[in-house]
Amino acid sequence: MYKYGKRSLNNLSECHPDLQLVFYEVINHVDCSIIDAHRGQSEQNYLCKIGKSHLVWPNSKHNNLPSLAVDVVPYPIVWNDIQRFKDFCWFVKGVAAGMGIPIISGGLDWANYRDYPHFELKH
């Protein structure tokens, strides 16, 4: 069985309880890292400025506390393995659906922009 490291646990603790439930179940099956959750104003605007986000503060679901969005990657991280990211996204969506928690995957559900690590609550 896999487990989260200190950074992942800290990031996950900033998330909405439904996201925590989903990703505590995911880690039972797939090794992954929680790379981002809540973002303050300066961090959000910086990520937008460098093109890592399309939304300025306070329009991202990352800007809520608890965060309604989380960035999670399969571990070990291989950024250019898109198929692995897609498979991970489908797995996470399946876990969430099985728990009755509707989520959106930035890698599967967004038509104009693919953000494979991004997951958010759909409410």
N, C-alpha and C positions, 0 to 999 in steps of 0.2 A: 504494500500500500504506500502511496505517496503522501507527502505532507508539505505544507507551505513553509517557506523560510520566514524570517522575522520581517523583512520588508513587505512581503506579500501579505502577511497577517495584519500588519499595520495598515496597509492600503485597504484591505478587505474590511477592516473594522470601521472605515469611513463610509461604507456602502449601506444602502437601504437593506433592511433585514431580508427581504425577498432575494436580493442579489447574493447576500451572504449564504442563504440556504442553498441556492443553485450551485455556487462555486465550492461550498463545502462538500456537496455531493460529487461534483465534477472531479475534485482532487482524489476521490476514492477510486477513480478509474483511469485518469489521465494525469501525467505529471505536467504541471503548468505553473506560470508565475503571474501574479497580479502586479502589473507594472504601473498602473495609475488608477486613481479613483477621484476623490474630491480635488478640485482646483480652485484656488483663490483667484482674485481679479488679475493680479500681475502675471501669474503663471498662465492663465487662460489667454490673456491678450498677447503674451509673448508667443505662445504656441500658434496662435492665429497669424501673427506677424511673420513667423518663419514657415508657414504653410502646413503645420501639423494639425491644425484645426481650422474649420471654416466658420466658426461662431465666436464672436467676441463676448466678453462678460456682459451680462449674466445669462446669456442665451443657451449655453450648453447644459445638458443634464449632469455634467460633471460639476457644475457650479452650485448644486444643491448640497445641503448637509442634513441628513445623510445623502450621499451621492446617489443619483438615479442612473448613473452610468459607470462602467468600469472597463478598463483595458486589460485583457488577459491574453497571454501567449502560451502556446504549447512549449514545453521545455524538453531538451535544450532548444534555444531560440535559433531558428534558421530563417532569416527574414525573406530570402528569395524563394522559399519553398511554398509557393502559393497553394498548391494542392493540399499540403499538410494543414495550412491555415483553414482552407475551405472545409476539410474533413473535421477539424476541431470545431469550427463554427456549427456545422450540422450536429455534431455530438452535443454541444452545449445547448442548442435549441431543443434537441430531443429530451435532454435531461429536464430542462425547464418546463417543457410541455407536459412531461410525465408528472411533474410536481404541480401542474396547474398554474404556473407562473409565466404569463406571456412576456416574451422579450423580443427585442429587435437586435439583429446582428448587422453591424456596419459593413461586414464583408459579404453578406448574402442579401440583405433586404434593401439596401440603398442602391438606386438605379444609376445615379450620376457620380458617385464617389464611393470607392471601396476602402474601408477602414477595418481590416480583418481582425485586429485585436479588440475592437469596440463592441460592447454589449450594453444595452440599456433596457430599462423596464418600459413596457408598452402601455403606459397609462398616464 
